[in-house]
């Protein structure tokens, strides 16, 4: 029988002392509804500040991406928070500013929340170990169903970027798969990938096709945090992953 391999989160980076990590989410998957009598955006802000212990003086980035993410016919939301200022201030307090800057302040400073419209609740924080020098990017695709979307989260780690496939399963975001978008940008060992989707091999949820890609060249001294990557996809298929509904993870045959 052909060996079946689980997509692991052990993608080692060219530079580093860092690796991509499973997003950290609190055991309690939902938070009680709070701040009922305020507009939605304000309710989100108050919830985020309460959950993360953000003081009024801290500058942080908060974005709300609205999309229908379940089969209830109503818009939900993915909420992202970037706490770069907090990361810098923390490293100063610990007398580690120079060391932290060398790794782009890598840590749990990019954070995701999910708003469930059916329950009218916002989840606790899902921390993404990444570089807060760049904010996460959120997009949506029809992977689980043609009737609603799944969230895709792109997060940076120095001169690389990774994508998490984050469908909503039982009222909570579930990390089913992740892969590199690019790695080693600005080095001779650069690699890049793109994705497409096809009819599911083992379930109604679509397979994920990983294809070889290229990324525009930058010089070693260029600031990759300030350059928008341009990825060009090829038709060369490298991997095909199928969804196993028994554990809500993607696998591949080899």
VODREN-302940 format. One line per field, with one value per residue (C-alpha): y, z, x; residue number from 1. Coordinates in Angstrom, 1 decimal. Layout:
# VODREN-302940
yy <- (Y, ...) $
zz <- (Z, ...) $
xx <- (X, ...) $
nr <- (NUM, ...) $
# end
This chain:
# VODREN-302940
yy <- (0.0, 3.4, 5.4, 8.2, 11.2, 13.9, 17.4, 18.4, 21.8, 21.3, 23.5, 24.6, 28.1, 29.1, 31.7, 30.9, 30.1, 30.0, 27.5, 27.8, 26.8, 25.5, 28.5, 28.6, 28.8, 28.8, 25.6, 27.4, 27.8, 30.6, 33.6, 34.8, 37.6, 40.9, 44.6, 44.0, 47.6, 49.0, 48.8, 45.7, 47.3, 48.8, 45.5, 43.7, 46.4, 46.0, 42.2, 42.3, 44.7, 42.7, 39.3, 40.6, 43.0, 45.9, 49.2, 52.4, 53.8, 50.9, 51.4, 48.3, 47.3, 45.7, 44.6, 42.9, 40.7, 39.8, 36.7, 33.8, 31.0, 28.5, 27.2, 29.5, 32.1, 34.9, 36.8, 35.9, 37.6, 37.0, 39.6, 40.1, 42.0, 43.1, 44.2, 45.4, 48.3, 45.9, 43.5, 46.4, 47.7, 44.2, 43.6, 47.0, 46.0, 42.8, 44.5, 42.3, 45.0, 44.3, 40.5, 40.7, 43.0, 40.5, 38.0, 40.7, 40.5, 37.0, 35.9, 35.7, 39.3, 38.5, 37.3, 36.0, 36.1, 34.6, 36.0, 33.4, 35.1, 32.1, 32.1, 35.9, 35.3, 36.1, 33.4, 33.8, 34.7, 32.4, 33.4, 32.9, 32.7, 35.0, 38.3, 41.4, 43.5, 42.5, 42.0, 38.8, 38.7, 37.1, 35.7, 33.4, 30.3, 27.8, 24.6, 23.0, 24.0, 26.0, 27.6, 29.3, 30.2, 29.1, 31.5, 31.5, 33.2, 34.2, 35.0, 36.1, 34.8, 37.0, 36.4, 33.7, 33.5, 30.6, 29.9, 28.4, 26.8, 27.7, 26.4, 26.8, 23.4, 23.1, 26.8, 27.2, 27.9, 24.7, 24.6, 21.8, 22.4, 24.8, 25.3, 27.8, 30.5, 31.3, 30.9, 32.1, 35.3, 37.3, 34.2, 31.7, 29.1, 30.9, 28.7, 29.6, 27.8, 28.5, 26.6, 25.4, 23.2, 20.2, 17.7, 15.9, 12.4, 11.1, 13.5, 16.4, 18.8, 19.8, 18.5, 21.1, 21.1, 22.6, 23.9, 25.2, 29.0, 31.7, 35.0, 38.2, 38.6, 40.9, 41.6, 40.3, 43.8, 44.7, 45.1, 42.3, 43.7, 46.7, 44.9, 43.3, 39.8, 39.0, 35.2, 33.7, 30.2, 27.4, 24.4, 22.0, 20.0, 19.1, 17.7, 16.8, 16.7, 15.2, 15.9, 13.2, 14.1, 11.7, 14.1, 17.2, 17.2, 17.0, 14.1, 13.1, 9.8, 8.9) $
zz <- (0.0, -0.8, 2.2, 3.3, 4.7, 6.9, 6.0, 9.0, 10.2, 10.1, 7.2, 8.0, 6.9, 5.0, 7.6, 10.7, 14.1, 13.4, 12.0, 11.2, 14.2, 14.7, 15.5, 19.2, 20.2, 23.6, 24.7, 25.0, 21.4, 21.9, 24.1, 25.6, 23.8, 25.3, 24.6, 23.1, 22.7, 20.5, 16.7, 15.5, 14.7, 18.2, 19.8, 17.9, 19.1, 22.8, 22.6, 21.1, 23.7, 26.5, 25.3, 24.6, 27.5, 25.2, 26.9, 25.4, 24.6, 22.5, 18.7, 16.9, 13.5, 13.4, 10.2, 9.7, 6.7, 6.2, 4.2, 4.5, 6.0, 6.9, 5.3, 7.3, 4.6, 6.8, 6.7, 9.3, 9.8, 10.2, 12.4, 12.3, 14.7, 14.3, 17.4, 16.1, 18.5, 21.4, 20.1, 20.0, 23.4, 24.9, 23.4, 24.8, 28.3, 28.1, 26.8, 23.6, 21.0, 18.7, 18.9, 18.3, 15.3, 13.7, 13.5, 12.6, 16.1, 15.5, 18.0, 18.6, 17.5, 14.6, 15.9, 14.4, 15.8, 14.2, 14.5, 14.2, 13.0, 13.9, 17.5, 17.5, 19.3, 18.8, 19.5, 21.8, 20.1, 17.7, 17.8, 14.7, 15.3, 12.7, 12.0, 12.8, 10.5, 7.9, 8.5, 7.7, 4.4, 4.3, 1.2, 0.6, -1.7, -2.3, -1.1, 1.4, -0.5, -3.5, -1.1, 1.2, 1.4, 3.4, 4.8, 3.7, 6.0, 4.7, 7.4, 7.1, 8.7, 7.7, 3.9, 3.6, 3.7, 4.6, 3.9, 6.4, 5.1, 7.8, 7.2, 9.9, 11.5, 14.4, 14.9, 15.1, 12.7, 12.0, 10.6, 8.1, 6.0, 5.5, 3.0, 1.9, -0.6, -0.9, 1.1, 0.9, -0.9, -1.8, -1.8, -4.3, -2.6, -3.2, -3.9, -4.5, -4.9, -5.8, -5.4, -7.3, -6.3, -7.9, -7.1, -3.9, -4.1, -0.8, 0.2, -1.1, 0.0, -2.8, -3.2, -2.9, -5.8, -5.1, -8.2, -8.8, -9.1, -9.4, -7.6, -8.8, -7.9, -5.1, -4.0, -0.7, 0.9, -0.2, 2.5, 1.8, 4.3, 2.0, -1.3, -2.5, -3.8, -7.3, -7.7, -11.2, -11.3, -13.6, -14.6, -13.0, -10.3, -7.3, -4.9, -4.6, -1.1, -0.2, 2.8, 5.4, 7.1, 10.0, 11.5, 9.3, 7.9, 4.4, 3.4, 0.3, -1.2, -2.0) $
xx <- (0.0, 1.3, 2.4, 0.1, 1.9, 0.4, 1.3, 3.4, 4.2, 8.0, 8.9, 12.4, 13.4, 16.5, 17.6, 16.7, 16.2, 12.5, 10.0, 6.3, 4.2, 0.7, -1.5, -2.1, -5.8, -7.2, -9.0, -12.3, -13.4, -15.9, -16.1, -19.4, -21.1, -20.2, -20.6, -24.1, -25.2, -22.5, -21.9, -20.2, -16.8, -16.7, -17.7, -14.9, -12.4, -13.5, -13.4, -9.9, -8.6, -10.1, -8.8, -5.3, -5.0, -4.3, -4.1, -5.6, -2.2, -1.0, -1.1, -2.1, -3.6, -7.1, -8.8, -12.2, -12.8, -16.4, -17.5, -20.0, -17.9, -20.6, -23.8, -26.1, -26.4, -25.1, -21.8, -19.2, -15.9, -12.2, -10.5, -6.7, -4.6, -1.0, 0.9, 4.3, 4.5, 3.9, 6.6, 9.1, 8.3, 8.5, 12.0, 13.1, 11.9, 13.8, 16.9, 16.7, 15.9, 18.9, 18.4, 14.7, 15.2, 17.5, 14.6, 12.0, 10.5, 9.3, 6.7, 2.9, 2.1, -0.1, -3.4, -6.7, -10.3, -13.4, -16.9, -19.6, -22.8, -25.0, -23.8, -23.2, -19.9, -16.3, -13.7, -10.7, -7.4, -5.6, -1.9, 0.2, 3.9, 5.2, 7.0, 4.9, 6.9, 4.3, 0.6, -1.1, -3.1, -6.6, -8.3, -11.2, -11.8, -14.6, -12.9, -15.2, -18.3, -19.6, -22.2, -19.7, -16.0, -13.0, -10.5, -6.8, -4.3, -0.9, 1.7, 5.3, 8.5, 11.4, 12.0, 9.4, 5.6, 3.3, -0.4, -2.8, -6.1, -8.6, -12.2, -14.8, -15.6, -18.0, -18.1, -14.3, -11.5, -9.5, -6.0, -6.4, -3.3, -0.4, 2.4, 5.0, 4.1, 7.8, 11.0, 14.6, 13.6, 16.7, 19.0, 20.1, 17.9, 14.7, 11.6, 7.9, 4.6, 1.0, -2.2, -5.3, -8.2, -9.9, -12.7, -12.1, -10.5, -11.9, -14.6, -16.7, -14.0, -11.7, -8.2, -5.4, -2.9, 0.6, 2.3, 5.8, 6.1, 8.7, 9.0, 10.6, 14.3, 15.5, 19.0, 20.4, 20.3, 16.8, 14.1, 11.8, 9.3, 8.7, 8.5, 5.2, 6.0, 5.0, 4.5, 4.2, 2.5, 3.6, 1.6, 4.1, 2.2, 4.4, 1.9, -1.8, -3.4, -6.7, -9.0, -9.6, -12.9, -12.1, -9.5, -10.1, -6.6, -5.1, -2.8, -0.9, 0.0, 3.6) $
nr <- (1, 2, 3, 4, 5, 6, 7, 8, 9, 10, 11, 12, 13, 14, 15, 16, 17, 18, 19, 20, 21, 22, 23, 24, 25, 26, 27, 28, 29, 30, 31, 32, 33, 34, 35, 36, 37, 38, 39, 40, 41, 42, 43, 44, 45, 46, 47, 48, 49, 50, 51, 52, 53, 54, 55, 56, 57, 58, 59, 60, 61, 62, 63, 64, 65, 66, 67, 68, 69, 70, 71, 72, 73, 74, 75, 76, 77, 78, 79, 80, 81, 82, 83, 84, 85, 86, 87, 88, 89, 90, 91, 92, 93, 94, 95, 96, 97, 98, 99, 100, 101, 102, 103, 104, 105, 106, 107, 108, 109, 110, 111, 112, 113, 114, 115, 116, 117, 118, 119, 120, 121, 122, 123, 124, 125, 126, 127, 128, 129, 130, 131, 132, 133, 134, 135, 136, 137, 138, 139, 140, 141, 142, 143, 144, 145, 146, 147, 148, 149, 150, 151, 152, 153, 154, 155, 156, 157, 158, 159, 160, 161, 162, 163, 164, 165, 166, 167, 168, 169, 170, 171, 172, 173, 174, 175, 176, 177, 178, 179, 180, 181, 182, 183, 184, 185, 186, 187, 188, 189, 190, 191, 192, 193, 194, 195, 196, 197, 198, 199, 200, 201, 202, 203, 204, 205, 206, 207, 208, 209, 210, 211, 212, 213, 214, 215, 216, 217, 218, 219, 220, 221, 222, 223, 224, 225, 226, 227, 228, 229, 230, 231, 232, 233, 234, 235, 236, 237, 238, 239, 240, 241, 242, 243, 244, 245, 246, 247, 248, 249, 250, 251, 252, 253, 254) $
# end
